[in-house]
Amino acid sequence: MALLPRLRRLLGRPVSASRVGARRPSSSRHGDLPQEDALRAALGDDPNDERAFAALAEIVRRHAVTSTDDDPLTADAEDTGPEGIDGGSTPDAILAAQAERQRAADLAVWALGEELSGNPRAWYPLVEVARLSVRDDLEGTLRRLTTAAERDPSGKALLAGLQLLREAGLPVEALNLGTGHWHPREHDPAVGRELVLAAVQADRPLDAKQHLASLELAPHPSRTTAMREELAALVARAEQPGA
């Protein structure tokens, strides 16, 4: 079964914000309980704790590919059954089993991210779910990244979203995300750098020049001199005919 239909069925019920970060009942069935409880507590305090999220994601990934119960994080993984997971010993069967385990692991992290993003302060879980959905659900990805950027006045979420979209080969979407969300006087200059790179990648040298000029508004402009010189050379090359 495709990942998105599984997720739509799994995540059809809203998650109460009061339960965000709480241990799921099935957690007691595996040996990571003390660490998982500590990580969930940390994420309850700070839903944007990247290390805690990564560590908890590793736990739910591991549990998703080894569990045989009806854990809500691994719903439908049993569709293949014990024999279906192994599927025999042919190369195709082995590849299919590996793909199924990867889907189960991604599904578990997706569910975790959706759960944690119920916290109105959470932006990092939204970015991580967007990372999983970018290939299959662009509309949902952009919605999550926009929400993340709106929740984070520091600009870290916006920077992560721009990097995600550029790496996915979606520079126009990155430019659209940056419009209205980038505040050069307040955000890390790295956000402006990503926008210049996105504009060059999208073959929009005029946009690149505008974003480059906006970098001069950053606090302590002397600290961005080297960055702006590097970007200016890149934009100049992009403006050349046949570039």
C-alpha positions as CSV (number, residue, x, y, z in Angstrom):
1,M,0.0,0.0,0.0
2,A,1.3,3.5,-0.8
3,L,2.6,5.6,2.0
4,L,0.2,8.5,1.7
5,P,-3.0,6.5,1.9
6,R,-1.7,4.8,5.0
7,L,-0.9,8.1,6.5
8,R,-4.2,9.6,5.7
9,R,-5.9,6.6,7.4
10,L,-3.6,6.6,10.3
11,L,-3.7,10.4,10.9
12,G,-7.4,10.8,10.3
13,R,-8.0,11.5,14.0
14,P,-6.8,14.8,15.4
15,V,-4.2,14.7,18.2
16,S,-4.9,16.6,21.3
17,A,-2.2,19.1,22.2
18,S,-2.4,18.0,25.8
19,R,-1.1,14.6,24.7
20,V,1.7,15.8,22.5
21,G,5.0,14.1,23.5
22,A,3.2,11.6,25.8
23,R,4.3,8.0,25.7
24,R,2.1,5.8,23.6
25,P,0.7,2.7,25.3
26,S,2.6,0.3,23.0
27,S,5.9,1.8,24.1
28,S,6.0,-0.6,27.1
29,R,6.3,-3.5,24.6
30,H,9.9,-2.7,23.6
31,G,13.1,-2.2,25.5
32,D,13.6,1.6,24.8
33,L,11.0,2.7,27.4
34,P,13.3,4.7,29.8
35,Q,15.1,6.5,27.0
36,E,11.9,7.1,25.0
37,D,10.1,8.6,28.1
38,A,13.1,10.9,28.7
39,L,13.1,12.0,25.0
40,R,9.3,12.6,25.0
41,A,9.6,14.6,28.1
42,A,12.4,16.7,26.5
43,L,10.3,17.3,23.4
44,G,7.3,18.2,25.6
45,D,9.4,21.0,27.0
46,D,11.0,21.9,23.7
47,P,9.4,20.4,20.6
48,N,12.2,21.9,18.5
49,D,15.0,20.0,20.2
50,E,16.7,18.5,17.1
51,R,18.8,16.0,19.0
52,A,15.9,14.7,21.0
53,F,13.7,14.4,17.9
54,A,16.5,12.5,16.0
55,A,17.0,10.1,18.9
56,L,13.3,9.5,19.3
57,A,12.8,9.1,15.6
58,E,15.6,6.4,15.6
59,I,13.7,4.5,18.3
60,V,10.4,4.6,16.5
61,R,12.0,3.6,13.2
62,R,13.7,0.7,14.9
63,H,10.5,-0.4,16.6
64,A,8.5,0.0,13.3
65,V,10.6,-2.5,11.4
66,T,10.7,-5.0,14.2
67,S,7.2,-4.8,15.7
68,T,4.6,-7.3,14.8
69,D,1.8,-5.9,17.0
70,D,-0.9,-3.3,16.1
71,D,1.2,-0.3,17.2
72,P,-0.5,2.8,15.7
73,L,2.9,3.9,14.5
74,T,3.2,0.9,12.3
75,A,-0.4,0.4,11.2
76,D,-0.7,-1.7,8.0
77,A,2.9,-2.9,8.2
78,E,1.3,-6.3,8.9
79,D,-0.3,-6.2,5.5
80,T,2.5,-8.3,4.2
81,G,2.6,-10.7,7.1
82,P,5.7,-12.5,8.5
83,E,6.2,-14.4,5.3
84,G,5.4,-11.4,3.1
85,I,8.0,-9.3,4.9
86,D,10.7,-11.9,4.1
87,G,9.0,-12.8,0.8
88,G,11.4,-15.6,0.1
89,S,15.0,-15.3,-0.8
90,T,14.9,-13.9,-4.3
91,P,16.6,-10.6,-5.0
92,D,13.3,-9.0,-5.9
93,A,11.8,-10.3,-2.7
94,I,14.7,-9.0,-0.6
95,L,14.4,-5.5,-2.2
96,A,10.6,-5.5,-1.6
97,A,11.1,-6.4,2.0
98,Q,13.7,-3.6,2.4
99,A,11.3,-1.1,0.8
100,E,8.5,-2.2,3.1
101,R,10.7,-1.8,6.1
102,Q,11.7,1.7,4.9
103,R,8.0,2.6,4.4
104,A,7.2,1.4,7.9
105,A,10.0,3.4,9.4
106,D,9.1,6.5,7.5
107,L,5.5,6.1,8.5
108,A,6.5,5.9,12.1
109,V,8.6,9.1,12.0
110,W,5.8,10.8,10.0
111,A,3.3,9.9,12.7
112,L,5.7,11.1,15.4
113,G,6.2,14.4,13.6
114,E,2.5,15.0,13.2
115,E,2.0,14.2,16.9
116,L,4.6,16.6,18.1
117,S,3.6,19.3,15.7
118,G,0.3,19.6,17.6
119,N,2.3,21.8,20.0
120,P,1.8,25.4,18.7
121,R,5.5,26.1,19.4
122,A,6.7,23.2,17.3
123,W,8.3,23.9,13.9
124,Y,11.1,21.4,13.7
125,P,8.7,18.4,13.6
126,L,6.8,20.1,10.7
127,V,10.1,20.4,8.8
128,E,10.9,16.7,9.3
129,V,7.4,15.6,8.1
130,A,7.8,17.9,5.1
131,R,11.1,16.2,4.4
132,L,9.2,12.9,4.2
133,S,6.4,14.2,2.1
134,V,8.2,16.4,-0.4
135,R,8.2,13.7,-3.1
136,D,4.6,12.6,-2.8
137,D,2.7,15.6,-1.4
138,L,4.1,18.9,-2.5
139,E,1.0,20.8,-1.4
140,G,1.2,19.4,2.1
141,T,5.0,20.0,2.2
142,L,4.6,23.6,1.4
143,R,1.8,24.0,3.9
144,R,3.9,22.5,6.7
145,L,6.9,24.6,5.8
146,T,4.9,27.8,5.7
147,T,3.4,26.9,9.1
148,A,6.9,26.2,10.5
149,A,8.2,29.5,9.2
150,E,5.3,31.4,10.8
151,R,5.8,29.7,14.1
152,D,9.5,30.5,14.3
153,P,10.4,34.2,14.5
154,S,14.2,33.4,14.6
155,G,14.2,32.3,10.9
156,K,15.7,28.8,11.6
157,A,12.6,27.1,10.3
158,L,12.6,29.2,7.2
159,L,16.2,28.4,6.6
160,A,15.5,24.7,7.0
161,G,12.6,24.9,4.6
162,L,14.5,26.7,2.0
163,Q,17.4,24.2,2.1
164,L,14.9,21.3,1.9
165,L,13.2,22.7,-1.2
166,R,16.4,23.6,-3.0
167,E,17.9,20.2,-2.3
168,A,14.7,18.7,-3.7
169,G,15.1,20.7,-6.9
170,L,12.3,23.1,-6.1
171,P,13.9,26.5,-6.2
172,V,10.8,28.4,-7.3
173,E,8.9,27.0,-4.4
174,A,11.8,28.1,-2.1
175,L,11.5,31.6,-3.5
176,N,7.8,31.6,-2.9
177,L,8.3,30.4,0.7
178,G,10.9,33.1,1.4
179,T,8.6,35.9,0.1
180,G,7.0,37.6,3.0
181,H,8.8,35.4,5.6
182,W,12.4,36.6,5.3
183,H,13.3,39.5,7.5
184,P,16.8,40.6,6.6
185,R,17.3,42.8,9.7
186,E,16.3,40.0,12.0
187,H,17.2,36.6,10.5
188,D,20.5,34.8,10.0
189,P,22.1,36.0,6.8
190,A,22.2,32.3,5.8
191,V,18.4,32.7,4.9
192,G,19.3,35.4,2.4
193,R,22.0,33.2,1.0
194,E,19.6,30.4,0.4
195,L,17.2,32.7,-1.4
196,V,20.0,34.0,-3.7
197,L,21.0,30.5,-4.5
198,A,17.4,29.5,-5.1
199,A,17.0,32.4,-7.5
200,V,20.1,31.4,-9.4
201,Q,19.0,27.8,-9.5
202,A,15.6,28.9,-10.8
203,D,17.3,31.0,-13.5
204,R,16.0,34.3,-12.0
205,P,19.1,36.5,-11.9
206,L,17.0,39.7,-11.2
207,D,15.5,38.1,-8.1
208,A,18.9,36.9,-7.1
209,K,20.2,40.5,-7.3
210,Q,17.3,41.8,-5.2
211,H,17.9,39.3,-2.5
212,L,21.6,39.9,-2.6
213,A,21.0,43.7,-2.1
214,S,18.7,42.9,0.8
215,L,21.6,41.1,2.6
216,E,23.1,44.5,3.1
217,L,20.3,45.1,5.6
218,A,21.6,42.4,7.9
219,P,23.0,43.5,11.3
220,H,26.8,43.9,11.2
221,P,27.1,44.0,7.4
222,S,30.9,43.7,7.7
223,R,30.4,40.1,8.9
224,T,28.6,39.2,5.6
225,T,31.1,40.8,3.3
226,A,32.8,37.6,2.2
227,M,29.4,35.9,1.7
228,R,28.0,38.8,-0.4
229,E,31.1,38.9,-2.6
230,E,30.9,35.1,-3.2
231,L,27.2,35.4,-4.1
232,A,27.8,38.5,-6.3
233,A,30.2,36.5,-8.4
234,L,27.7,33.7,-8.7
235,V,24.9,36.1,-9.7
236,A,27.3,37.8,-12.3
237,R,28.0,34.4,-13.9
238,A,24.3,33.6,-13.9
239,E,23.6,36.8,-15.8
240,Q,26.0,36.0,-18.6
241,P,24.5,34.8,-21.9
242,G,24.4,31.1,-22.1
243,A,25.1,30.6,-18.4
